[in-house]
Amino acid sequence: MDKILEPIRVMYFRANGGTAGAKEAFDILESRIPSRRGRRFYGVFFPETAEYRACVQKVVGEDAKSMRLEDWTIPGGKYLTKTIYDWSSKLPELPQIFMEMAKGRMVDTNRPSIEYYRSMKELVLYFPVVDST
């Protein structure tokens, strides 16, 4: 399903070693914010550079620098979406799922792929596609 995503202001921690360092990056990110309660978490991957960022949506008044995090905006635009249930057992499959999402689509290589951790059981993947309208 295609979806238009609005830009999202986040704070992030860059993973060491790309996706292989994702868990450690999220552990560090979560240790630096006051609470996880009510927060939206995202994993962002840049295929061109293999950079992975563990992100949390920014709350008004938060200062990323004081938490030793980076400030950034996840780019909006047109994305193809897919919901994954019981995602923690399917982490090794995510790269293949993203590749399948790309089949037959015009990929927007200027934007990253996004993982939105809706809950402990539900993950929404966002794959950037060219808006032909």
FIFIVEX-559218 format. One line per 2 residues: number of its first residue (from 1); their letters; for each residue x, y, z of N, C-alpha, C. Coordinates in nm, 2 decimals. Last residue first. Layout:
NUM = a = X Y Z X Y Z X Y Z ~ ...
//
This chain:
133 = ts = 0.30 1.15 -0.95 0.19 1.24 -0.97 0.24 1.38 -0.99 ~ 0.49 0.97 -0.88 0.48 1.00 -1.02 0.37 1.10 -1.05
131 = dv = 0.72 0.95 -0.64 0.58 0.99 -0.66 0.57 1.04 -0.80 ~ 0.92 0.67 -0.59 0.90 0.79 -0.66 0.76 0.82 -0.67
129 = vp = 0.94 0.54 -0.25 0.92 0.52 -0.40 0.90 0.66 -0.46 ~ 1.09 0.39 0.03 1.07 0.51 -0.05 1.05 0.49 -0.20
127 = fy = 0.90 0.19 0.25 1.00 0.19 0.15 0.98 0.30 0.05 ~ 0.85 0.12 0.58 0.82 0.22 0.48 0.94 0.22 0.38
125 = lv = 0.69 -0.12 0.79 0.81 -0.09 0.70 0.76 0.02 0.60 ~ 0.59 -0.15 1.11 0.55 -0.10 0.98 0.68 -0.06 0.90
123 = le = 0.54 -0.40 1.35 0.64 -0.32 1.29 0.58 -0.28 1.15 ~ 0.42 -0.53 1.65 0.38 -0.48 1.52 0.49 -0.38 1.47
121 = km = 0.48 -0.60 1.91 0.45 -0.71 1.82 0.43 -0.66 1.67 ~ 0.54 -0.38 2.05 0.63 -0.49 2.07 0.60 -0.60 1.97
119 = sr = 0.45 -0.13 1.80 0.44 -0.19 1.93 0.54 -0.30 1.94 ~ 0.56 0.02 1.59 0.43 0.06 1.64 0.41 0.00 1.78
117 = yy = 0.84 0.11 1.47 0.81 0.02 1.58 0.68 0.06 1.65 ~ 0.91 0.15 1.15 0.83 0.22 1.25 0.79 0.11 1.35
115 = ei = 1.18 0.18 0.94 1.11 0.08 1.03 1.04 0.16 1.14 ~ 1.25 0.30 0.62 1.21 0.33 0.76 1.14 0.21 0.82
113 = sp = 1.50 0.39 0.39 1.40 0.30 0.42 1.38 0.31 0.57 ~ 1.57 0.74 0.29 1.60 0.61 0.35 1.48 0.52 0.36
111 = rn = 1.60 0.90 -0.03 1.54 0.89 0.10 1.56 0.75 0.15 ~ 1.71 0.89 -0.28 1.74 1.01 -0.20 1.68 1.00 -0.06
109 = td = 1.60 0.69 -0.43 1.73 0.66 -0.36 1.78 0.78 -0.28 ~ 1.31 0.57 -0.47 1.36 0.70 -0.45 1.49 0.68 -0.37
107 = vm = 1.23 0.33 -0.72 1.29 0.36 -0.59 1.34 0.50 -0.58 ~ 0.97 0.23 -0.88 1.07 0.33 -0.90 1.11 0.37 -0.76
105 = rg = 0.90 -0.13 -0.87 0.87 0.01 -0.83 0.99 0.10 -0.86 ~ 0.95 -0.39 -0.91 0.86 -0.33 -1.00 0.83 -0.19 -0.97
103 = ka = 1.05 -0.45 -0.58 1.03 -0.51 -0.72 0.92 -0.44 -0.79 ~ 1.07 -0.35 -0.33 1.12 -0.27 -0.44 1.09 -0.32 -0.58
101 = me = 0.97 -0.55 -0.16 0.89 -0.43 -0.18 0.94 -0.34 -0.30 ~ 1.19 -0.72 -0.17 1.07 -0.76 -0.24 0.98 -0.64 -0.26
99 = mf = 1.37 -0.57 -0.01 1.40 -0.60 -0.15 1.28 -0.64 -0.23 ~ 1.23 -0.59 0.24 1.25 -0.46 0.17 1.28 -0.48 0.02
97 = iq = 1.26 -0.86 0.28 1.13 -0.80 0.27 1.13 -0.67 0.20 ~ 1.54 -0.88 0.31 1.47 -0.95 0.20 1.33 -0.89 0.17
95 = pl = 1.57 -0.74 0.55 1.64 -0.69 0.43 1.57 -0.75 0.30 ~ 1.41 -0.90 0.74 1.37 -0.76 0.70 1.44 -0.71 0.57
93 = ep = 1.48 -1.14 0.83 1.41 -1.14 0.71 1.39 -1.00 0.65 ~ 1.59 -1.11 1.09 1.68 -1.15 0.98 1.62 -1.14 0.84
91 = lk = 1.35 -1.04 1.23 1.45 -0.94 1.20 1.54 -0.99 1.09 ~ 1.14 -1.20 1.32 1.16 -1.19 1.17 1.27 -1.09 1.14
89 = ss = 1.08 -1.19 1.58 1.13 -1.32 1.53 1.16 -1.32 1.39 ~ 1.00 -0.93 1.60 1.12 -0.96 1.67 1.17 -1.10 1.62
87 = wd = 0.74 -0.91 1.48 0.86 -0.87 1.41 0.99 -0.92 1.47 ~ 0.47 -0.99 1.49 0.57 -1.07 1.55 0.71 -1.04 1.49
85 = yi = 0.40 -0.86 1.16 0.36 -0.90 1.30 0.46 -0.99 1.35 ~ 0.45 -0.59 0.96 0.51 -0.71 1.00 0.46 -0.74 1.14
83 = tk = 0.31 -0.41 0.69 0.31 -0.43 0.83 0.36 -0.58 0.86 ~ 0.44 -0.19 0.45 0.40 -0.33 0.48 0.41 -0.35 0.63
81 = tl = 0.42 0.07 0.20 0.42 0.02 0.34 0.39 -0.13 0.35 ~ 0.60 0.30 0.01 0.52 0.18 0.01 0.53 0.12 0.15
79 = yk = 0.58 0.65 0.02 0.64 0.53 0.07 0.54 0.41 0.04 ~ 0.64 0.99 -0.06 0.56 0.87 -0.09 0.64 0.74 -0.05
77 = gg = 0.73 1.20 0.22 0.71 1.17 0.08 0.63 1.04 0.06 ~ 0.97 1.32 0.46 0.84 1.28 0.42 0.84 1.24 0.27
75 = pi = 1.27 1.22 0.63 1.20 1.29 0.52 1.07 1.23 0.48 ~ 1.32 1.29 0.96 1.30 1.18 0.87 1.22 1.24 0.75
73 = tw = 1.55 1.52 1.08 1.41 1.50 1.03 1.40 1.39 0.93 ~ 1.74 1.54 1.38 1.73 1.52 1.24 1.58 1.51 1.21
71 = de = 2.01 1.55 1.62 1.88 1.60 1.58 1.86 1.59 1.43 ~ 2.17 1.30 1.82 2.17 1.39 1.71 2.02 1.43 1.68
69 = lr = 2.25 1.30 2.17 2.19 1.25 2.05 2.20 1.35 1.94 ~ 2.31 1.38 2.44 2.41 1.32 2.36 2.36 1.24 2.24
67 = ms = 2.12 1.52 2.56 2.11 1.38 2.58 2.21 1.30 2.50 ~ 2.18 1.77 2.48 2.20 1.75 2.62 2.18 1.60 2.65
65 = ka = 2.12 1.75 2.20 2.26 1.76 2.24 2.28 1.73 2.39 ~ 1.83 1.75 2.20 1.91 1.63 2.16 2.05 1.64 2.21
63 = de = 1.61 1.87 2.41 1.74 1.91 2.35 1.82 1.79 2.33 ~ 1.26 1.92 2.39 1.37 1.83 2.42 1.50 1.88 2.35
61 = gv = 1.05 2.08 2.31 1.13 2.13 2.43 1.25 2.04 2.46 ~ 0.84 1.83 2.20 0.86 1.97 2.20 0.94 2.01 2.33
59 = vk = 1.01 1.53 2.13 0.90 1.59 2.20 0.94 1.74 2.21 ~ 1.09 1.33 1.84 1.12 1.44 1.93 1.00 1.50 2.00
57 = qv = 1.09 0.98 1.81 1.03 1.11 1.77 1.05 1.21 1.88 ~ 1.40 0.83 1.78 1.28 0.84 1.86 1.23 0.98 1.82
55 = ca = 1.61 0.59 1.60 1.55 0.72 1.62 1.43 0.71 1.71 ~ 1.91 0.46 1.49 1.80 0.43 1.59 1.74 0.57 1.63
53 = ry = 2.02 0.43 1.17 2.00 0.52 1.28 1.88 0.47 1.36 ~ 2.28 0.31 0.96 2.15 0.28 1.03 2.14 0.37 1.15
51 = ea = 2.43 0.31 0.64 2.42 0.38 0.77 2.28 0.34 0.83 ~ 2.49 0.23 0.38 2.48 0.13 0.48 2.47 0.19 0.63
49 = te = 2.49 0.41 0.18 2.60 0.42 0.27 2.60 0.31 0.38 ~ 2.26 0.34 0.03 2.38 0.39 -0.04 2.50 0.39 0.05
47 = pf = 2.05 0.28 0.22 2.12 0.17 0.15 2.25 0.22 0.08 ~ 2.00 0.38 0.53 2.04 0.44 0.41 2.12 0.34 0.32
45 = fv = 1.74 0.33 0.76 1.85 0.27 0.69 1.87 0.34 0.55 ~ 1.61 0.37 1.08 1.62 0.43 0.95 1.75 0.38 0.88
43 = gy = 1.36 0.29 1.30 1.49 0.25 1.25 1.50 0.31 1.11 ~ 1.18 0.46 1.56 1.20 0.43 1.42 1.35 0.38 1.40
41 = fr = 0.93 0.50 1.80 1.06 0.47 1.77 1.07 0.42 1.62 ~ 0.75 0.72 2.00 0.75 0.65 1.87 0.89 0.63 1.83
39 = rg = 0.63 0.70 2.34 0.73 0.75 2.24 0.71 0.66 2.11 ~ 0.49 0.61 2.56 0.43 0.70 2.47 0.51 0.75 2.36
37 = rr = 0.78 0.55 2.75 0.64 0.55 2.75 0.58 0.66 2.65 ~ 1.05 0.57 2.78 1.00 0.51 2.65 0.85 0.53 2.64
35 = sp = 1.20 0.85 2.93 1.11 0.74 2.93 1.08 0.70 2.79 ~ 1.43 1.02 2.88 1.37 1.01 3.02 1.28 0.89 3.03
33 = ir = 1.70 0.87 2.69 1.58 0.95 2.70 1.51 0.92 2.83 ~ 1.92 0.70 2.70 1.94 0.85 2.70 1.82 0.94 2.71
31 = se = 1.85 0.45 2.66 1.91 0.48 2.79 1.93 0.63 2.81 ~ 1.76 0.44 2.40 1.66 0.43 2.51 1.72 0.47 2.64
29 = li = 2.01 0.46 2.27 1.91 0.56 2.25 1.81 0.56 2.37 ~ 2.13 0.22 2.35 2.19 0.35 2.39 2.09 0.46 2.38
27 = df = 1.95 0.04 2.23 1.98 0.03 2.37 2.04 0.16 2.42 ~ 1.98 0.11 1.96 1.85 0.13 2.03 1.87 0.12 2.18
25 = ae = 2.25 0.03 1.92 2.21 0.17 1.90 2.08 0.20 1.97 ~ 2.23 -0.25 1.96 2.31 -0.17 2.05 2.27 -0.02 2.04
23 = ka = 2.07 -0.31 1.74 2.02 -0.34 1.88 2.10 -0.25 1.98 ~ 2.23 -0.23 1.51 2.10 -0.17 1.55 2.05 -0.19 1.69
21 = ga = 2.46 -0.32 1.41 2.47 -0.25 1.53 2.34 -0.19 1.58 ~ 2.39 -0.43 1.16 2.44 -0.52 1.26 2.45 -0.46 1.40
19 = tg = 2.33 -0.21 1.00 2.22 -0.28 1.07 2.27 -0.38 1.18 ~ 2.64 -0.04 1.07 2.51 -0.05 1.00 2.41 -0.13 1.08
17 = gn = 2.85 -0.02 1.25 2.84 -0.14 1.17 2.71 -0.15 1.10 ~ 2.69 0.15 1.50 2.82 0.11 1.46 2.80 -0.01 1.37
15 = ar = 2.42 0.38 1.45 2.47 0.24 1.48 2.61 0.22 1.43 ~ 2.35 0.69 1.59 2.40 0.62 1.47 2.46 0.48 1.51
13 = fy = 2.06 0.80 1.74 2.19 0.75 1.76 2.23 0.66 1.65 ~ 1.84 1.09 1.72 1.89 0.96 1.68 2.03 0.93 1.74
11 = mv = 1.53 1.25 1.73 1.66 1.24 1.78 1.71 1.10 1.75 ~ 1.31 1.39 1.48 1.36 1.28 1.56 1.49 1.32 1.62
9 = ri = 1.02 1.48 1.30 1.14 1.53 1.38 1.18 1.43 1.48 ~ 0.92 1.38 0.99 0.91 1.34 1.14 1.04 1.39 1.20
7 = pe = 0.71 1.47 0.71 0.84 1.46 0.78 0.82 1.45 0.93 ~ 0.44 1.24 0.63 0.48 1.37 0.67 0.62 1.36 0.73
5 = li = 0.39 1.01 0.37 0.44 1.03 0.51 0.49 1.17 0.53 ~ 0.16 0.85 0.19 0.23 0.98 0.20 0.27 1.00 0.35
3 = kd = 0.17 0.52 0.08 0.13 0.61 0.18 0.22 0.74 0.17 ~ 0.06 0.22 -0.08 0.13 0.35 -0.09 0.08 0.44 0.02
1 = m = 0.08 -0.12 0.00 0.00 0.00 0.00 0.09 0.12 0.00
//
